[in-house]
Amino acid sequence: MSLLNLAFYILWLVLFVWALLDIIGANKSMGWKVIWGLVCLAFPVAGTILYYLVARQKDMHLPQDFQK
């Protein structure tokens, strides 16, 4: 395994674990958590990317200082 492959694997693993912890700790319904958890577990790479692009995007808000 090359160093570049190892770096990508470690980066993906960190993002995958972070996504699962974010899903568990989200202030959402249990159904929402189960669905996104299953998506990330069934499709580890694509599910994690999809979670960050779709589901998490809606929860991101700018701090009060930037909202004008």
Secondary structure by P-SEA (a helix, b strand, c coil): ccaaaaaaaaaaaaaaaaaaaaaaaccccaaaaaaaaaaaaacaaaaaaaaaaccccccccccccccc
